[in-house]
Structures are given as C-alpha cells and as structure tokens.
Amino acid sequence: MEVDNKVSFDLATFRLAGTLHAMFVSERHPREIRSSITVGQLEEVEQAVAAMPTTLKYVRNALSPINAIPVELLAYIFKIVVEPHQRFPHSYTAHPDPIDGLHVSQVCRHWRSVAFGFPDLWSTVDTARPMSVNAMLHRARGTPLKVIMRDRVSKDSIVPCLRDTGVLMDIVDESHRIVELHIEPKYTYGSLLIERFNQPARNIRALTINNVQGALSSSHLPRLFDGCTPRLERLTLGGFTYWRGNSFTNLTHLCLHDQAPESRRPLPSLLQFLQSSPLLQELSLIAADINLEVERDQSLYNTILRPTVLPRLRTLDIGHSFSPQATARLLSHLILPPYTAINIWAPASAHFFGKTNGARLANLIPDDIIKLGPLRTLHAVRILDHKHAEQFAGVKKLGDKAMDVLSVHDGVLHLISDFWSQDILEGLLKKLHAQDIRELTLAVDAGEFLSADAWTRLLKRTDSLTKLTVLPKCSAALLALRAPGICPKLSELTVQEERRCTGILLQNAASQRADEERPLDRLRVLEGISTSPGSPQLDDYTERQLRECVGILEYKAATFDERELAPSAWPSDAYRWNLTARCGK
C-alpha cells in the first residue's frame, strides 16, 4: 500500500487505533470487533500507522540537541565540515572527495532546509563533481566564490573533469565573484585551460596554478584576468618563471615551485619581484630559487644589488635548491626580522649540505649575517643526525625520503643530517656570532671524530655557553672541559656514553670546576653510560663523588623529554605541502 506521509489524520483515527489494540490484547470475539469498526475505518487506521515511522523519525530529529541550536550557528558548523581548513601553500590533493554541501543536506529535512537557506554553504565550486557546478553557482546566489578546478581522484583511477568547455565557461563568466581560484589538474590540458580567464577579477585574493602544461611547458604565464587582480594576496605558481602582463604585487603569501633550472630568474629579477610585495609574510621557493649559471652567463654575478627588505616575513622555506651557493646568494640580499622562521631542506641522498666535510654547509650561510635577523640573534645551535633527531627531538621521517634540514627559529638553529666531520661546528661558528651562543647540542653517532683539541678550539669561541649536550660520544668534550678558563658560564651539562672512562672523566671535570668556584648547577647522565661493566660499586662511587661537585645530579636518567630539542618550525607547512601536492616529483 502506497503511503502519503504528508496526509493528516484526525484524532479520532488514533483513538480508534487504540481501541483496536485493546481488543487485540483482550482477545475479543470477531463478532464484537465487526460491530466496532468498518472496513473503511480500518484502512484509514492502517494508513495512519504506516505513516508513523517517518513521523516519529522527524520528531526524533527535532528533539536532537544539535537541532536546538540557532540555524545560523548550525550553518556555520556545516561550512566548517564542508570546507577543510587550508594552510599556505594551498592544495586539495589531501582532500580527494568533492567539496560541496550535498552530504550535509541529505541527512534530514531540517538540515536540508538550513543548507539551502544559506548560499555561502554552496559558494565552493569543485569540478571534481562537474555535473553539480551549475547547481552550486545557482545555489550560491551572488555570494563570493571559491573555485577548485581539478580532476577526480579515486583509489583505482583518475577521472578527467576539465574537458567540458561549457562548465569552464560558466565558471569564467563568474570571474567577478571569484575570491579564490585553485587550478590543480592531474591531466595536462594545456594553457587554454587558464587563458579563458581573461576578464578582470577585482575580488580574487588567492590564486593557485599547478600542473597546467606538464613538465615541458613554457615558463611564461599567459596574461590572466586582463591583468587586473588588485586584491590578490596569496599566489602559488608551479612551473612558471615569468608572468609579464600580470599584476602580482602587494602579496602577503607567495609560493613558487618546480621551475626548470635553465629558465629560473637571475637574482636581480627575483629581488625586483619580491620588492613589489614589501608586506610578504610567507615565502616558499621549492625547486624555484636562482640559477647561478644564468647569472654568470649574463655577467650579473658581480653586480652590486640593493637588498630587499621584508619586515613582516614570518616564514621562509627554500627546498630542493639549485645549490648551497645559490641559497647563500639569495639570503645575502634579504633583510629579515629576527622572528622569521627559515627552513632550508633537500633530500639526504642529494648531499646538499656535503658528504664528507662541511664545505658545502659553510657555503650555505652568507659571510655577512648582520641583515639576517634570525641568524644574527641566535643563542642555540643543535646538530643531530636523523636517528638522534627522532630519538631525542621527536623529528620523525615524513614521506619516503629522509631530508637534510637547516631550520632557524626563535634564536635556535637546528641542523639535521647524517654526514659529519669536525668542519661542521667550526664552519658554523665562524659564520655565526659564536660569542652569543648560550646552548650547544651535538647528537651524532660519528661524534668521536671531534677530538679534544677540536672541542677546545670550539669551546674557547663560546664564552657565553651555559648549556652543553653531547650525545652519545662525549669523552673528547669532557677532556676539553678540564682546561682552565673553558666555558666559565657553563651551568648545565648533559651526556651519554658507553665507555668505561666516562665516569672518571665526568668526576674529574666536575670536581675541577667546583675547585675553581664555577661548579655545574645541573649534570644529567642519560642511561646507557657504563663506567665499568659488571661493577655497580664503581657506579655508586662515581655518583657519590658527583653529587658533592654539582648542584643537581640526574644520574642514569631513563627518559629524555624530546621537547627540549624539538625544532619549533619544522616540519613546516611548505614541506608538508611538498609531500602531498608535489608527490612523485
């Protein structure tokens, strides 16, 4: 029997249904039942009962706590659910499902009513569901648009969704309403995909163009939006090096990536572009920095250039650089505030920081760091190999490739790399203001290659050092600390060692400093040290002697708080984006 859920029934019908149920319970005789109801009344009761499940569901939804909140707040929650939060650089690769309000509008009648009553919920137009583009544009009813132009990606296949010219032109016709445009196709459609956007876009604030023409594309971006984008703030460009005719100025966020090495800009051109956006807050150059060979061919390398001032820059990411010298040349022409976070990274297999010595690393840091606030204000240097970076600093491997990293933020420099030589520390401290360094950490398996003499030279340069951490090879450092006048302000020492002599060296260094009236306030010996295997009495004796020489002793501590050494700016948003939007490159 077909049921119309919206037909109303009078109260007498439900009273009759109650009477029939009472007859059933009391097992009345059929003759008595026939005298109490007609066939027509029974059919009406059957229709009322059949409609009750849907009615009860509607009432139950109405009683749900979430449906008691104001519809404006409910719509705002829908917007958060529908539209994932995006950091910069933008990428929707991690969100393969089409982004629209359809799934929340299909939960119940009330949610559907709320969803269709708020046009802003439909203002994200995603071509991953091309058949719904026109519906989204209609339901948005004049609100500002966020447009995502991409193909649909599933577990088994990639479906091309940008071949329908009609759908694309419907989007182009709304250029005046677009505030965000993200073009991230998986297939190569050619420049015609973006050349259609030839009408002014006076309200656009974010623009992303990735993978439009493929690996062999031209490096020149066509003129878009008739060159009229006065409110553009966030720009991400992949593959394009030049954009003549486009007005990309006064940006706050900029990401350039995957430029062909032979077509990259020389430094004067890149600086001129950056100078047009003095309020830049985030800058990411991923396989998109300068090409020194181009500069040398054009006789620009020795040209004196005016440095670019970026007083509001919060983050600077340089990944997959052309060379350490190219990075250093760029850094030497930037003036940055102290709070800028700098992240320089490359695959460990590329030996970007060097392989057997610190020469390439030394070339990475400019000779003059006075204009680079983050380097000028350093107070801590932490050098770790990948194993100890994960063990003691919580830096886990992301993706399938280990990354060598130089990260500077909030006065702390982190160098994470598996290569090691004694040139590293000496090369770093020569470039940096060693006299201002108050904390030094060395956690590398190859640390035994740093001799006591080398440690003595290094520690003499760091008169302000108050905290020293050496893991796991510390004997040479302990020998150096016995020298008179070394590190007069040192108050905290953390070590880990596996050699028998370590306990004796610790005792000698600590007692000598106590005798010279410059004792350690805190000495921490991580578990793993064994002054003499099989001789716990010697351990007890060493512990007693050390307690007499230092303020606080943590002997054979079993745990280490990784937050002590964890970098505050790594992994960066740009690197995480690199793992998703640039996967496979």
C-alpha positions as CSV (number, residue, x, y, z in Angstrom):
1,M,0.0,0.0,0.0
2,E,1.4,3.4,-1.0
3,V,1.6,5.8,1.9
4,D,1.4,9.6,1.7
5,N,3.4,10.8,4.7
6,K,2.0,14.3,4.5
7,V,-1.7,13.4,4.7
8,S,-3.1,14.5,8.1
9,F,-5.3,12.3,10.3
10,D,-7.8,13.4,12.8
11,L,-7.6,12.5,16.5
12,A,-10.5,10.0,16.3
13,T,-8.5,7.8,13.9
14,F,-5.7,7.4,16.5
15,R,-8.3,6.8,19.3
16,L,-9.8,4.1,17.2
17,A,-6.4,2.5,16.6
18,G,-6.0,2.5,20.5
19,T,-9.4,0.8,20.8
20,L,-8.4,-1.9,18.3
21,H,-5.2,-2.6,20.1
22,A,-7.1,-3.0,23.4
23,M,-9.4,-5.5,21.6
24,F,-6.3,-7.5,20.4
25,V,-4.8,-7.6,23.9
26,S,-8.1,-8.8,25.5
27,E,-8.7,-11.3,22.6
28,R,-12.2,-10.1,21.9
29,H,-14.6,-12.2,19.7
30,P,-14.6,-11.4,16.0
31,R,-18.3,-10.6,16.1
32,E,-17.6,-7.9,18.7
33,I,-14.8,-6.5,16.5
34,R,-17.1,-6.4,13.4
35,S,-19.6,-4.4,15.4
36,S,-17.0,-1.8,16.4
37,I,-15.3,-0.9,13.1
38,T,-15.9,-0.8,9.4
39,V,-13.5,-1.7,6.6
40,G,-13.2,2.0,5.6
41,Q,-12.2,2.9,9.1
42,L,-9.7,0.1,9.3
43,E,-8.0,1.3,6.1
44,E,-7.7,4.8,7.5
45,V,-6.1,3.4,10.7
46,E,-3.7,1.3,8.5
47,Q,-2.6,4.4,6.6
48,A,-2.1,6.4,9.8
49,V,0.0,3.5,11.4
50,A,2.1,3.2,8.1
51,A,2.9,6.9,8.2
52,M,4.0,6.8,11.8
53,P,7.7,5.6,11.4
54,T,8.5,8.5,9.2
55,T,6.7,10.9,11.5
56,L,8.5,9.5,14.5
57,K,11.9,9.9,12.8
58,Y,11.0,13.5,12.1
59,V,10.1,14.1,15.7
60,R,13.2,12.4,17.0
61,N,15.4,14.5,14.8
62,A,13.7,17.6,16.1
63,L,14.5,16.5,19.6
64,S,18.2,16.0,18.8
65,P,20.3,18.6,20.8
66,I,22.2,19.8,17.6
67,N,18.9,20.8,16.1
68,A,18.1,23.0,19.1
69,I,20.9,25.5,18.3
70,P,20.2,28.5,16.1
71,V,20.2,27.9,12.4
72,E,22.9,30.5,11.8
73,L,25.3,28.5,14.1
74,L,24.3,25.2,12.5
75,A,25.1,26.7,9.1
76,Y,28.5,27.8,10.3
77,I,29.2,24.3,11.5
78,F,28.2,23.0,8.1
79,K,30.6,25.4,6.5
80,I,33.5,24.1,8.7
81,V,32.6,20.5,7.9
82,V,32.2,21.1,4.1
83,E,35.3,23.2,3.6
84,P,38.6,21.8,5.1
85,H,41.0,24.3,6.7
86,Q,43.8,25.2,4.4
87,R,47.2,26.4,5.3
88,F,49.6,28.0,2.8
89,P,50.6,26.8,0.2
90,H,47.1,25.7,-0.8
91,S,46.5,22.2,-2.0
92,Y,43.4,20.0,-2.1
93,T,45.3,16.8,-3.0
94,A,44.8,15.6,0.5
95,H,41.0,16.0,0.1
96,P,40.1,13.9,-2.9
97,D,36.3,13.9,-2.3
98,P,34.3,16.7,-3.9
99,I,33.8,19.7,-1.7
100,D,30.2,20.8,-1.6
101,G,27.2,20.8,0.8
102,L,25.4,17.8,-0.7
103,H,26.2,15.3,2.0
104,V,25.1,17.5,4.9
105,S,21.9,18.4,3.0
106,Q,20.9,14.8,2.8
107,V,20.9,13.9,6.5
108,C,17.4,15.1,7.4
109,R,14.7,17.6,6.4
110,H,15.8,20.2,8.9
111,W,19.4,20.1,7.8
112,R,18.4,20.3,4.2
113,S,16.3,23.4,4.9
114,V,19.1,25.1,6.7
115,A,21.7,24.2,4.0
116,F,19.5,25.6,1.2
117,G,18.8,28.7,3.2
118,F,22.4,29.8,3.4
119,P,24.0,30.5,0.0
120,D,27.5,30.7,1.5
121,L,27.4,26.9,2.1
122,W,27.4,26.4,-1.7
123,S,30.0,29.0,-2.6
124,T,32.8,26.4,-3.1
125,V,32.6,25.2,-6.7
126,D,34.5,22.0,-7.2
127,T,34.9,20.5,-10.7
128,A,35.6,17.1,-9.1
129,R,31.8,16.8,-9.4
130,P,31.4,18.5,-12.8
131,M,27.6,17.8,-13.0
132,S,27.0,19.9,-9.9
133,V,28.9,23.0,-11.0
134,N,25.8,24.8,-12.4
135,A,23.8,23.9,-9.3
136,M,26.4,25.2,-7.0
137,L,26.6,28.5,-8.9
138,H,22.8,28.8,-8.8
139,R,22.5,28.0,-5.1
140,A,25.4,30.4,-4.1
141,R,23.1,33.2,-5.3
142,G,25.6,36.0,-5.8
143,T,27.9,35.2,-2.9
144,P,31.8,35.3,-3.3
145,L,33.0,32.1,-4.9
146,K,35.9,29.7,-4.1
147,V,36.6,27.7,-7.3
148,I,38.6,24.4,-7.3
149,M,39.4,23.2,-10.8
150,R,40.7,19.7,-10.7
151,D,40.2,16.1,-11.8
152,R,38.5,13.5,-9.6
153,V,40.9,11.1,-8.0
154,S,39.8,7.7,-6.7
155,K,41.7,4.7,-5.4
156,D,41.6,3.0,-8.8
157,S,41.7,5.8,-11.3
158,I,41.8,9.5,-12.2
159,V,38.7,10.9,-14.0
160,P,39.3,13.9,-16.2
161,C,36.8,16.6,-15.3
162,L,38.0,19.7,-17.1
163,R,37.2,18.8,-20.7
164,D,33.6,20.3,-20.7
165,T,34.0,23.7,-22.2
166,G,30.5,24.7,-21.1
167,V,31.3,24.1,-17.5
168,L,34.5,26.0,-17.7
169,M,32.9,29.0,-19.4
170,D,30.2,29.0,-16.7
171,I,33.0,29.5,-14.2
172,V,34.8,32.1,-16.3
173,D,31.6,34.1,-16.5
174,E,31.7,34.5,-12.7
175,S,35.2,35.8,-12.6
176,H,34.0,39.0,-10.9
177,R,32.7,36.9,-7.9
178,I,35.7,34.6,-7.5
179,V,37.8,35.3,-4.3
180,E,39.8,32.0,-4.5
181,L,40.8,30.1,-7.7
182,H,42.8,26.9,-7.3
183,I,43.7,25.1,-10.6
184,E,45.3,21.7,-9.8
185,P,44.6,19.2,-12.7
186,K,46.1,15.8,-12.8
187,Y,45.9,15.6,-16.6
188,T,47.7,18.1,-18.8
189,Y,45.1,20.3,-20.6
190,G,47.5,23.0,-21.9
191,S,47.5,26.7,-21.4
192,L,44.0,27.1,-22.9
193,L,42.7,26.0,-19.5
194,I,43.8,29.2,-17.9
195,E,43.8,31.6,-20.9
196,R,40.0,31.6,-20.8
197,F,40.2,33.7,-17.6
198,N,40.5,37.0,-19.5
199,Q,38.0,39.1,-17.6
200,P,39.0,41.3,-14.6
201,A,39.0,39.6,-11.2
202,R,38.9,42.6,-8.9
203,N,37.9,40.4,-5.8
204,I,40.3,37.5,-6.1
205,R,42.5,37.1,-3.1
206,A,44.1,33.6,-3.6
207,L,45.3,32.1,-6.9
208,T,46.9,28.6,-7.3
209,I,48.1,27.3,-10.7
210,N,49.8,23.9,-10.7
211,N,50.5,21.3,-13.4
212,V,48.7,23.1,-16.2
213,Q,51.1,22.3,-19.0
214,G,53.3,19.5,-17.8
215,A,57.0,19.1,-17.4
216,L,57.9,20.5,-20.8
217,S,55.6,23.6,-20.6
218,S,56.6,27.2,-21.3
219,S,58.0,29.1,-18.4
220,H,55.9,32.2,-19.3
221,L,52.4,32.5,-17.7
222,P,49.8,33.9,-20.1
223,R,48.1,37.2,-19.2
224,L,45.2,36.4,-16.9
225,F,42.2,38.4,-15.8
226,D,43.1,41.3,-18.2
227,G,46.0,42.0,-15.8
228,C,43.5,43.2,-13.1
229,T,43.9,41.4,-9.7
230,P,44.2,44.4,-7.3
231,R,43.3,42.4,-4.2
232,L,45.4,39.3,-4.8
233,E,47.3,38.3,-1.6
234,R,48.1,34.6,-1.9
235,L,49.9,33.3,-5.0
236,T,51.1,29.7,-5.8
237,L,52.7,29.1,-9.2
238,G,54.1,25.9,-10.4
239,G,56.5,25.7,-13.4
240,F,56.1,29.4,-14.4
241,T,59.1,31.7,-14.1
242,Y,57.8,34.8,-15.8
243,W,54.3,36.4,-15.8
244,R,54.6,39.6,-17.9
245,G,51.3,41.4,-18.2
246,N,50.0,40.1,-14.8
247,S,49.9,42.4,-11.8
248,F,51.2,40.3,-9.0
249,T,52.1,42.9,-6.4
250,N,51.4,43.6,-2.7
251,L,51.3,39.9,-2.0
252,T,51.3,38.5,1.6
253,H,51.9,34.8,0.7
254,L,54.0,33.6,-2.2
255,C,55.0,30.0,-3.3
256,L,57.0,29.4,-6.5
257,H,57.8,25.8,-7.3
258,D,59.2,23.4,-9.9
259,Q,60.8,25.8,-12.3
260,A,63.0,24.4,-15.0
261,P,66.6,25.1,-13.9
262,E,67.6,26.7,-17.2
263,S,64.7,29.1,-17.1
264,R,64.9,30.3,-13.5
265,R,65.2,34.0,-12.8
266,P,68.5,35.7,-12.1
267,L,68.8,37.2,-8.7
268,P,68.2,40.9,-9.8
269,S,64.9,39.9,-11.4
270,L,63.7,37.8,-8.4
271,L,64.6,40.6,-5.9
272,Q,62.7,43.1,-8.0
273,F,59.6,40.9,-7.9
274,L,60.0,40.5,-4.1
275,Q,60.4,44.2,-3.6
276,S,56.9,44.7,-5.2
277,S,55.4,42.9,-2.2
278,P,57.0,44.5,0.9
279,L,54.3,43.1,3.2
280,L,55.1,39.5,2.4
281,Q,54.5,37.2,5.3
282,E,55.2,33.7,3.9
283,L,57.7,32.9,1.1
284,S,58.3,29.4,-0.2
285,L,60.8,28.6,-3.0
286,I,60.7,24.9,-3.8
287,A,62.9,24.0,-6.7
288,A,62.5,27.6,-7.8
289,D,65.4,29.6,-6.5
290,I,68.0,31.4,-8.6
291,N,70.3,29.8,-11.2
292,L,73.9,30.9,-10.7
293,E,74.9,29.7,-14.2
294,V,72.3,32.0,-15.8
295,E,73.7,34.9,-13.7
296,R,77.3,34.1,-14.8
297,D,76.3,33.9,-18.5
298,Q,74.6,37.3,-18.2
299,S,77.6,38.8,-16.3
300,L,75.3,39.6,-13.3
301,Y,77.1,37.7,-10.6
302,N,79.4,40.5,-9.5
303,T,76.7,43.2,-9.9
304,I,76.1,45.2,-6.7
305,L,72.4,44.9,-5.8
306,R,70.2,46.7,-3.3
307,P,69.0,44.2,-0.7
308,T,65.3,43.5,-0.3
309,V,63.6,44.4,3.0
310,L,60.8,42.0,4.1
311,P,59.9,43.4,7.6
312,R,56.8,41.2,8.1
313,L,58.1,37.9,6.8
314,R,57.2,35.1,9.2
315,T,58.4,32.0,7.3
316,L,61.0,31.4,4.5
317,D,61.2,28.0,3.0
318,I,63.8,27.0,0.5
319,G,63.6,23.4,-0.7
320,H,65.4,21.5,-3.4
321,S,67.7,24.4,-4.1
322,F,69.9,24.7,-7.2
323,S,73.0,24.8,-4.9
324,P,74.1,25.9,-1.5
325,Q,75.8,28.9,-3.1
326,A,72.6,29.9,-4.8
327,T,70.8,29.8,-1.5
328,A,73.5,31.8,0.2
329,R,73.5,34.4,-2.5
330,L,69.7,34.9,-2.1
331,L,69.9,35.1,1.7
332,S,72.8,37.6,1.5
333,H,70.4,40.0,-0.3
334,L,67.5,39.8,2.1
335,I,66.9,41.9,5.2
336,L,64.7,39.8,7.6
337,P,63.3,40.4,11.1
338,P,64.5,38.2,14.0
339,Y,61.2,36.3,14.2
340,T,61.4,34.9,10.7
341,A,61.5,31.1,10.6
342,I,64.0,29.9,8.0
343,N,63.8,26.3,6.7
344,I,66.3,25.0,4.1
345,W,65.9,21.4,3.1
346,A,66.9,18.8,0.5
347,P,66.8,15.0,0.2
348,A,69.6,13.4,2.2
349,S,70.7,11.5,-0.9
350,A,71.5,14.7,-2.7
351,H,74.3,15.5,-0.2
352,F,73.1,19.2,-0.3
353,F,75.0,20.0,2.9
354,G,78.0,18.0,1.9
355,K,79.1,14.4,2.0
356,T,82.5,14.0,3.8
357,N,83.1,17.6,5.0
358,G,81.3,20.8,5.9
359,A,82.4,22.9,3.0
360,R,79.0,23.0,1.3
361,L,77.3,23.7,4.6
362,A,79.7,26.6,5.1
363,N,78.8,27.9,1.7
364,L,75.1,27.8,2.6
365,I,75.4,30.6,5.2
366,P,76.3,34.1,3.9
367,D,79.5,35.6,5.0
368,D,77.7,38.6,6.4
369,I,74.6,37.7,8.6
370,I,74.1,41.1,10.1
371,K,71.0,41.7,7.9
372,L,69.5,38.3,8.6
373,G,67.7,38.7,12.0
374,P,67.1,35.0,12.6
375,L,70.9,34.2,12.3
376,R,72.1,37.4,14.0
377,T,70.1,36.7,17.1
378,L,71.0,33.0,17.6
379,H,71.5,31.7,21.1
380,A,71.4,27.9,20.5
381,V,72.9,25.5,18.0
382,R,71.7,21.9,17.8
383,I,73.3,19.4,15.4
384,L,71.7,16.0,15.2
385,D,71.8,13.0,12.8
386,H,68.5,11.6,11.7
387,K,68.5,8.8,14.2
388,H,69.0,11.0,17.2
389,A,66.7,13.7,15.8
390,E,63.9,11.2,16.0
391,Q,65.0,9.8,19.4
392,F,65.7,13.0,21.2
393,A,63.9,15.7,19.3
394,G,60.8,13.9,18.0
395,V,61.6,14.7,14.3
396,K,60.1,11.7,12.5
397,K,60.6,10.9,8.9
398,L,57.8,12.1,6.7
399,G,57.4,10.7,3.2
400,D,59.7,8.1,1.7
401,K,62.8,10.2,1.7
402,A,64.9,11.4,4.6
403,M,65.6,15.2,4.5
404,D,68.6,17.1,5.5
405,V,67.4,20.2,7.2
406,L,68.7,23.6,8.4
407,S,66.0,25.2,10.4
408,V,66.3,28.5,12.3
409,H,63.5,29.9,14.5
410,D,63.2,31.8,17.8
411,G,67.0,32.0,18.2
412,V,67.6,28.3,17.7
413,L,69.4,26.7,14.8
414,H,68.8,23.0,14.0
415,L,71.0,21.1,11.6
416,I,69.7,17.6,10.9
417,S,71.9,15.5,8.6
418,D,73.7,12.1,8.7
419,F,77.0,13.4,7.4
420,W,79.6,14.6,9.9
421,S,83.1,16.0,10.2
422,Q,84.7,18.3,12.7
423,D,84.5,21.0,10.0
424,I,80.8,21.4,10.7
425,L,80.9,23.0,14.1
426,E,83.9,25.1,13.2
427,G,82.5,26.2,9.9
428,L,79.2,27.2,11.6
429,L,80.7,29.1,14.4
430,K,83.0,31.0,12.1
431,K,79.9,32.3,10.2
432,L,77.8,32.8,13.3
433,H,78.3,35.1,16.3
434,A,79.8,32.4,18.4
435,Q,80.3,34.7,21.4
436,D,76.4,34.9,21.7
437,I,75.8,31.2,21.7
438,R,74.4,30.0,25.1
439,E,73.4,26.5,24.2
440,L,75.2,23.8,22.1
441,T,73.9,20.3,21.3
442,L,75.8,17.6,19.4
443,A,73.9,14.3,18.9
444,V,75.6,12.3,16.2
445,D,77.0,8.7,16.1
446,A,80.1,10.0,14.4
447,G,80.9,12.4,17.2
448,E,84.1,10.6,18.1
449,F,85.8,12.2,15.1
450,L,85.7,15.5,17.0
451,S,89.0,15.4,19.0
452,A,89.6,17.0,22.4
453,D,91.8,19.7,20.7
454,A,88.9,20.5,18.3
455,W,86.5,20.7,21.2
456,T,88.9,23.0,23.0
457,R,89.1,25.3,20.0
458,L,85.3,25.4,19.7
459,L,84.5,25.9,23.3
460,K,87.0,28.8,23.5
461,R,84.9,30.6,20.9
462,T,81.7,30.3,23.0
463,D,82.4,32.2,26.2
464,S,78.7,32.7,26.9
465,L,77.9,29.0,26.7
466,T,75.7,27.9,29.6
467,K,74.2,24.6,28.4
468,L,76.1,21.8,26.6
469,T,74.6,18.5,25.5
470,V,76.8,15.8,23.9
471,L,75.1,12.5,22.8
472,P,76.3,9.8,22.7
473,K,80.1,10.4,22.2
474,C,81.3,12.8,25.0
475,S,84.8,11.8,26.1
476,A,86.6,14.4,24.0
477,A,84.3,17.1,25.2
478,L,84.8,16.2,28.8
479,L,88.6,16.3,28.3
480,A,88.3,19.8,26.8
481,L,86.1,21.0,29.8
482,R,89.0,20.3,32.1
483,A,91.1,23.1,30.5
484,P,91.4,26.2,32.7
485,G,89.1,29.1,31.7
486,I,86.9,27.0,29.3
487,C,83.2,28.0,29.3
488,P,83.2,30.0,32.5
489,K,79.4,30.4,32.5
490,L,78.6,26.7,31.8
491,S,75.9,25.6,34.3
492,E,74.2,22.6,32.7
493,L,75.8,19.5,31.1
494,T,74.0,16.5,29.6
495,V,76.0,13.5,28.3
496,Q,75.6,9.9,27.3
497,E,78.5,7.5,26.8
498,E,79.3,3.8,26.6
499,R,83.0,3.9,27.5
500,R,84.5,2.8,30.9
501,C,86.4,6.1,31.3
502,T,83.4,8.3,31.1
503,G,82.6,8.2,34.8
504,I,86.2,9.2,35.7
505,L,86.2,12.0,33.1
506,L,82.9,13.3,34.5
507,Q,84.2,13.2,38.0
508,N,87.5,15.0,37.1
509,A,85.7,17.7,35.0
510,A,83.0,18.3,37.7
511,S,85.4,18.4,40.6
512,Q,87.9,20.7,38.8
513,R,85.1,23.2,38.0
514,A,84.0,23.0,41.6
515,D,87.5,23.7,42.9
516,E,87.7,26.7,40.5
517,E,84.4,28.0,42.1
518,R,82.5,27.6,38.8
519,P,80.5,24.4,39.6
520,L,77.8,22.9,37.4
521,D,74.3,23.7,38.5
522,R,72.9,20.6,36.8
523,L,74.6,17.4,35.5
524,R,72.5,14.9,33.6
525,V,73.9,11.5,32.6
526,L,71.5,9.6,30.4
527,E,71.1,5.8,30.8
528,G,73.5,3.9,28.7
529,I,76.6,5.0,30.4
530,S,78.7,2.2,32.0
531,T,81.7,3.3,33.9
532,S,82.7,-0.3,34.3
533,P,80.5,-3.1,33.0
534,G,79.8,-5.6,35.8
535,S,80.9,-3.2,38.6
536,P,77.9,-1.4,40.1
537,Q,80.1,-0.4,43.1
538,L,82.1,1.9,40.8
539,D,78.9,3.5,39.6
540,D,77.8,4.1,43.1
541,Y,81.2,5.6,44.0
542,T,81.1,7.9,40.9
543,E,77.5,9.0,41.7
544,R,78.5,9.9,45.3
545,Q,81.5,11.9,44.1
546,L,79.5,13.8,41.5
547,R,76.8,14.7,44.0
548,E,79.5,16.6,46.0
549,C,80.5,18.6,43.0
550,V,77.3,19.7,41.3
551,G,74.0,21.3,42.3
552,I,71.6,18.8,40.8
553,L,72.6,15.4,39.6
554,E,70.4,13.2,37.4
555,Y,72.4,10.0,37.2
556,K,71.5,7.4,34.6
557,A,68.2,9.2,33.7
558,A,66.0,6.7,31.8
559,T,64.0,9.3,29.9
560,F,64.7,12.4,27.9
561,D,62.0,15.0,27.1
562,E,62.1,15.4,23.4
563,R,60.5,18.8,23.7
564,E,63.9,20.1,24.9
565,L,65.5,19.7,21.5
566,A,62.4,19.7,19.2
567,P,62.5,22.3,16.4
568,S,59.6,24.7,16.7
569,A,59.4,25.5,12.9
570,W,59.9,22.0,11.4
571,P,58.3,20.3,9.6
572,S,57.0,23.4,8.0
573,D,53.7,23.9,6.2
574,A,55.5,24.2,2.9
575,Y,57.3,20.9,3.4
576,R,54.1,19.1,4.3
577,W,52.6,20.6,1.2
578,N,55.6,19.4,-0.8
579,L,54.8,15.8,0.3
580,T,51.2,16.0,-1.0
581,A,50.9,18.4,-3.9
582,R,54.4,17.6,-5.3
583,C,54.4,13.8,-4.6
584,G,56.1,11.8,-7.3
585,K,58.3,14.8,-8.5
